[in-house]
Amino acid sequence: MTGTDARYSRQQRVGYFGEGSQLRLKGACVLIVGAGGLGSPVSLFLAGAGVGKIILVDHDVVSLSNLHRQILFQESDVNQPKVVAAKKRLRALNSELEVEVINAALSPSNAKDLVDQATVVVDAADNFLASYLLSDLCFASRTPLVTASVLTTHGYLGVFCGTVDRPAPSLRAVFASPSKTAANCNTAGVTGPSVGIIGSYQAQEVLKVILADQSQLLGKLMTLDLWNYSQNIIDFCSADEPKQYAPIIANNSLAETDLLLDVRSQLEVEQTPFFDNALNIPNTELLQRLAELPSSKRIVCVCASGQRALGAAAILLNNGFSRIYVTSAPNSL
């Protein structure tokens, strides 16, 4: 038995792995956006399974508060760029693996080139703006998108966009508008096992997508309560794509004629201004102040993470505005 045969012998005995499956895995390129709680188990399990290439995108550094859930890292990695520490760990696990790391935020400037290289895209960013951006690109190119999110002990995952042969709805068809809550792991918390379980599910779905397994969660959303061990699967295969939506654009795509609409509170804008020429109308006041916005200009909504900007864009589109776009603060995705 050769070294390669020995390495993968246990998974090759699983009936779902047919002849040539290991070659399919070796020939695959998986783009993983986010090297955090979800990206950790996804990347480790895919590296162990023999996926040929992983492209890992993250702009953050390892912090002590990451370690209870981000199993890629250890104490000695604190303050190092996540992708640098991750590459070292993944290569130590599987020296046959090709790892490319991008120590930068995902943005409309770099996302298309990255998606174009991928067999499968993993959305482990836990950020609605990043999720929508990846979905828009994956839907256009028919690249499968395996997405997930976790908060406290609850989460979801699914496979969207699909392929030319097996199409599936985009995330915009499933989530017509982003969550109105601003809660995240920093504010609401999350348990390590919850993230680990859902990240492991994501890795399993990536393997199923690469092997073209019929049981993948294509066009379906599985929701999980990992404290009480309940789950539900919702089929969105017949969901309609939105007739209109606000595209996500890069900061360097802004034009002088654009109206920049900062939808944060006045206090947030004063403390951390993004654009000197932006009009500040908080989301909570937008419906009452629509008359202040010109219908003739391209309006670009902005906030810190992009979530409130997406909500503002939906309000404008629902009220007859047509040239609506979304951007975010630099390095926020």
C-alpha positions in Angstrom: 0.0 0.0 0.0 1.5 3.3 -1.0 1.6 6.3 1.3 -1.2 8.0 -0.5 -3.4 4.9 -0.4 -2.7 4.5 3.3 -3.5 8.2 4.0 -7.0 8.0 2.5 -7.8 4.3 2.9 -10.4 4.8 5.7 -12.5 7.3 3.7 -12.1 5.3 0.5 -13.8 2.4 2.3 -17.0 4.5 2.6 -19.5 3.4 0.0 -20.2 7.0 -1.1 -16.6 7.3 -2.4 -16.6 5.5 -5.7 -13.8 4.8 -8.1 -11.8 7.9 -9.0 -13.2 9.9 -6.1 -9.7 10.6 -4.7 -8.6 12.0 -8.0 -11.7 14.2 -8.1 -10.8 15.6 -4.7 -7.2 16.1 -5.6 -8.2 18.0 -8.7 -10.5 20.3 -6.8 -9.9 23.9 -5.7 -11.9 25.1 -2.7 -12.1 28.8 -1.9 -12.7 29.3 1.9 -13.6 32.9 2.9 -13.1 33.2 6.6 -10.5 31.4 8.8 -12.5 31.6 12.0 -14.8 29.2 13.8 -16.3 27.8 10.7 -13.3 28.1 8.5 -11.2 26.1 11.0 -13.0 22.7 10.8 -13.8 23.2 7.1 -10.1 23.7 6.1 -8.8 21.0 8.5 -11.2 18.3 7.3 -10.8 19.2 3.6 -7.0 19.2 3.9 -7.2 15.8 5.6 -9.6 14.5 2.9 -7.1 15.2 0.2 -8.6 18.2 -1.6 -5.8 19.4 -3.9 -5.9 23.1 -3.3 -7.3 25.5 -0.7 -7.5 29.2 -1.1 -8.0 30.8 2.3 -9.1 34.5 2.6 -9.0 36.4 5.9 -7.7 39.8 7.0 -7.8 39.3 10.7 -5.1 38.3 13.3 -5.4 35.5 15.9 -6.6 36.7 19.3 -6.9 34.9 22.6 -10.7 35.1 22.5 -10.6 33.1 19.2 -9.1 30.0 20.7 -12.1 28.4 22.3 -13.6 27.8 18.9 -11.0 28.4 16.2 -9.2 25.1 16.3 -6.8 26.0 13.6 -4.8 28.1 16.1 -3.0 27.8 19.4 -1.6 30.3 22.0 1.6 30.8 20.1 -0.3 32.1 17.1 -1.9 35.0 19.0 -1.3 38.3 17.1 -0.2 36.5 13.9 -2.2 36.9 10.7 -4.8 34.1 10.7 -4.0 32.9 7.2 -0.2 32.7 8.0 -0.8 30.5 11.0 -3.5 28.5 9.1 -1.2 27.7 6.2 1.4 26.4 8.5 -1.1 24.2 10.3 -2.7 22.8 7.2 0.6 22.0 5.5 1.7 20.2 8.6 -1.5 18.1 8.4 -1.1 17.3 4.7 2.1 18.1 2.9 0.5 17.2 -0.4 -1.9 20.1 -0.1 -1.5 23.3 -2.0 -2.5 26.3 0.1 -2.8 29.8 -1.2 -3.6 32.5 1.4 -4.9 36.0 0.9 -4.2 38.2 3.9 -6.8 40.8 3.0 -10.6 41.3 3.3 -12.9 39.9 0.6 -14.1 42.7 -1.5 -15.7 43.3 -4.9 -12.2 44.1 -6.1 -10.7 40.7 -5.5 -13.8 38.3 -5.1 -14.4 37.6 -8.8 -10.9 36.4 -9.5 -11.0 34.2 -6.5 -14.3 32.7 -7.3 -13.3 32.0 -10.9 -10.5 29.7 -9.6 -12.8 27.6 -7.4 -14.5 24.3 -7.9 -16.5 25.1 -4.7 -16.8 28.2 -2.6 -17.2 28.0 1.2 -18.8 31.0 2.9 -17.4 30.9 6.4 -17.3 34.7 6.8 -20.4 35.0 8.9 -21.1 38.4 7.3 -24.2 39.1 5.2 -22.4 41.4 2.8 -19.7 38.9 2.1 -22.3 36.2 1.7 -24.3 38.2 -0.8 -21.2 39.2 -2.7 -20.1 35.5 -3.0 -23.6 34.4 -3.9 -23.9 37.0 -6.7 -20.6 35.8 -8.2 -21.3 32.1 -7.7 -24.8 32.4 -9.2 -23.4 34.2 -12.3 -20.7 31.6 -12.8 -22.8 28.6 -11.5 -20.2 27.8 -8.9 -21.6 25.9 -5.9 -21.6 28.0 -2.7 -21.6 26.1 0.7 -22.7 28.7 3.2 -23.2 28.6 7.0 -23.7 30.9 10.0 -23.7 30.3 13.7 -24.7 32.5 16.7 -24.8 31.3 20.3 -25.8 27.6 19.8 -28.0 28.1 16.7 -27.0 28.0 13.1 -27.8 27.0 9.5 -26.1 25.8 6.4 -26.9 25.0 2.8 -25.7 24.6 -0.8 -26.7 27.3 -3.2 -26.1 28.6 -6.8 -25.3 25.1 -8.0 -23.8 24.2 -11.4 -24.9 24.5 -15.0 -26.1 20.9 -14.9 -27.7 21.2 -11.4 -28.7 24.8 -10.8 -29.9 26.1 -7.4 -31.3 29.4 -6.1 -29.0 32.1 -4.9 -28.8 33.3 -1.3 -30.8 36.4 -2.4 -33.7 34.1 -3.3 -33.5 32.5 0.2 -32.8 35.6 2.2 -34.6 38.4 0.5 -33.2 40.9 3.0 -30.6 40.5 5.7 -31.4 40.0 9.4 -32.4 43.2 11.1 -30.5 42.2 14.3 -27.0 43.5 14.7 -26.0 40.6 17.0 -22.8 38.7 16.3 -20.4 36.5 18.1 -18.8 39.5 19.7 -22.1 40.6 21.3 -24.2 37.5 21.6 -21.5 34.9 22.0 -21.0 31.4 20.5 -20.0 28.0 21.8 -17.0 26.3 20.3 -18.8 22.9 19.7 -21.7 24.6 17.9 -19.3 26.2 15.4 -17.3 23.1 15.1 -20.4 20.9 14.3 -21.7 23.2 11.7 -18.2 23.7 10.2 -17.9 20.0 10.0 -21.3 19.8 8.2 -19.9 22.4 5.7 -16.9 20.2 5.0 -19.1 17.2 4.5 -21.2 19.2 2.0 -18.1 20.3 0.1 -17.0 16.7 -0.3 -20.5 15.8 -1.5 -20.5 18.6 -4.0 -17.1 17.7 -5.4 -18.1 14.0 -5.7 -21.5 15.1 -7.3 -23.4 13.2 -4.6 -27.2 13.4 -5.1 -27.8 13.9 -1.3 -26.1 17.3 -1.0 -28.1 20.1 0.5 -28.6 21.7 -2.9 -31.1 24.5 -2.7 -31.9 23.5 0.9 -31.3 25.3 4.2 -30.7 23.1 7.3 -31.3 25.0 10.6 -29.9 23.6 13.8 -30.3 24.1 17.5 -27.2 22.6 18.9 -28.1 22.9 22.6 -31.4 21.0 22.3 -30.3 18.9 19.3 -33.1 19.8 16.9 -32.8 20.4 13.2 -35.0 21.2 10.2 -34.5 21.3 6.5 -36.3 23.8 4.3 -36.4 23.3 0.5 -35.9 26.5 -1.5 -35.3 24.9 -4.9 -38.4 26.6 -6.3 -37.7 30.0 -4.7 -37.8 32.9 -7.2 -34.8 35.1 -7.8 -35.4 38.8 -6.8 -36.4 41.0 -9.7 -34.2 43.7 -8.5 -31.5 44.1 -5.9 -28.6 46.4 -4.9 -25.3 45.2 -6.3 -22.3 45.4 -4.0 -19.4 47.6 -5.3 -15.9 48.4 -4.1 -14.9 51.7 -2.6 -12.7 52.4 -5.6 -15.7 52.1 -7.9 -17.4 55.1 -6.4 -17.9 58.0 -8.8 -17.9 61.7 -8.0 -21.5 61.9 -9.1 -22.6 59.2 -6.6 -24.7 60.1 -3.6 -23.1 58.3 -0.7 -25.7 57.5 2.0 -24.2 56.7 5.4 -27.0 54.9 7.3 -25.2 54.7 10.7 -26.2 56.9 13.7 -25.0 60.4 13.8 -22.8 59.5 16.8 -21.1 56.6 14.9 -20.5 58.9 11.9 -18.9 61.6 14.1 -16.7 59.1 15.9 -15.6 57.2 12.7 -16.3 59.1 9.5 -15.9 57.0 6.3 -16.5 59.5 3.6 -16.4 63.3 4.0 -19.0 63.9 1.4 -21.6 61.3 2.6 -25.1 62.2 3.5 -26.0 60.8 6.9 -29.5 59.4 7.3 -29.8 56.7 9.9 -31.7 53.6 8.9 -34.3 54.3 11.6 -35.1 57.7 9.9 -34.9 56.7 6.3 -38.5 56.1 5.5 -39.4 59.5 6.9 -36.7 61.3 4.9 -36.9 59.7 1.5 -37.8 63.2 0.0 -34.2 64.3 0.7 -32.8 61.8 -1.8 -32.6 62.6 -5.5 -34.0 59.9 -7.8 -31.7 61.0 -10.6 -28.4 60.0 -8.9 -26.8 56.7 -8.2 -27.2 56.2 -4.5 -24.6 54.0 -2.7 -25.5 52.9 0.8 -22.8 52.4 3.4 -22.3 51.4 7.0 -19.6 49.6 9.0 -20.3 46.0 8.1 -22.7 46.4 5.2 -25.7 44.9 7.0 -27.5 48.1 7.7 -26.6 49.3 4.2 -28.2 46.3 2.7 -31.4 47.0 4.7 -31.4 50.6 3.6 -31.0 49.6 0.0 -34.0 47.3 0.3 -36.1 50.2 1.7 -35.1 52.4 -1.2 -35.8 49.8 -3.9 -39.2 49.1 -2.3 -40.0 52.8 -2.5 -39.3 53.3 -6.2 -35.6 54.1 -6.3 -33.8 52.2 -9.0 -30.0 53.0 -9.1 -29.1 51.7 -5.7 -25.8 50.1 -4.7 -24.1 49.0 -1.5 -20.5 49.3 -0.3 -18.9 49.0 3.2 -16.2 50.5 5.2 -12.7 49.6 4.0 -11.5 46.2 5.2 -14.9 45.4 6.8 -15.9 42.2 5.0 
